[in-house]
Amino acid sequence: MNDQRRALWRLALIIPGGIALLGGLNGALMLLDVSAPVDETRLRDGHGIILVIGFIGTLIAVERAVALRRAWGYLSPICLGVGALLFMSPAATLLGRSLFVIGSLMLVAVYVPLWKRSKDPTVLVQILGAVSLSSAAILWLRDVPPSVFVPWLVAFVVLTIAAERIELARVGIFDVGLREQADARLLTVALAIFAAATASVLWPEYGTPALGLALLVLVAWLSQADVARKLVKATGAQRFMAICLLSGYVWLAIAAVTWIALGPVSTGPGYDAVVHSVFLGFAITMIMAHAPVILPAVLRRPLPYRPYMYGPLILLHIGLVFRILIGDAFDTTAVHVVGGVINVAALLAFVVGAVWSVVTASRAQTAAKAATVATEQTSPELTETES
């Protein structure tokens, strides 16, 4: 399979995740009691699962399947993406939920040969994340409310992203001993997060504060170890990525402190604050940070940094401030709704901008290649004329 066909195949795998993003945002508007394009109850009730498993899960699964370089590895993103489409369709919800379970279990399977290939502790951390995702999907298949297994979804997102960040942070760790020390610390904190997330599901009263504390430890360590702390003084793409990462850590810390202070919360402002601090403030910000790096590696199409990318990022954080730090903190419904709508607008703006950047960059790249070919074809004639 040539590069062009491979890129189209991977794009086809990402498209269901993109549709899941739109479906989840539609459901978010419905939950905010705001007019939405599609009035479908299952989009409202399952909007969080659609976004976390259908959108984020599919993106991660595609990236891991590309790293594996084996055909069967693509079964994971196929199942997760198709599962999201089926769940959002008029089909029986059991079909979509079942595919979520299969896709998440396949993601665990993908990590096994990746671990055997590298023996990298960061892969073990990602396995813990995939196991957490599988556990959440199984409970959802059994009609357990998402508020019960949110800790496992949080563990999936946090552990996967943290492991990838440490992989990049190693660039700045030249001493082998320090590198091994970082791996050991990551694995220790990851095991604590996984254990606390499991305890939060089984014994919420004790596990939830422990999970908050474990997440806070992770944030403190990552803020110190991550190269973003140094790159924030750089310019261009490096600075944009660093600002995304550091601001993401702030929102994860807010979720951690909320869990420590309030304990288990399954409804109300506290629950809303935790969920959206993690999955919007942390996870989506991290996706914005890594999009210019990961998407080109997966799709073989350039996604260059553009200054406009700060627009959706700033809009996202403004929305979160309105929603969480004002609306949830002071139980002000109107401000909460405004913040939620701003968040939806920020995500849509980033997606539109990213697509535009890919298209324009690809056209520029094609034009440059055509110009090079034309020059090569005419240069012999020019040489002959000059002679």
Buried (B, 14 or more C-beta within 10 A) or exposed (E): EEEEEBBEEBBEBBEBBBBBBBBBBBBBBBBBEEEBEEEBEBBBBBBBBBBBBBBBBBBBBBBBBBBBEEEEBBBBBBBBBBBBBBBBBEEEBEBBBBBBBBBBBBBBBBBEBBBEEEEBBBBBBBBBBBBBBBBBBBBBBEEEEBBBBBBBBBBBBBBBBBBBBBBBBBEEBEEEEEBEEBBEBBBEBBBBBBBBBBBBBEEBEBBBBBBBBBBBBBBBBBBEBBBBBEBBEEEEBBBBBBBBBBBBBBBBBBBBBBBBEBBBBEEEBBBBBBBBBBBBBBBBBBBBBBBBBBBBEBBBBBBBBBEEBBBBBEBBBBBBBBBBBBBBBEEBEEBBBBBBBBBBBBBBBBBEBBEEBBEEBBEEEEEEEEEEEEEEEEEEEEEEEEE
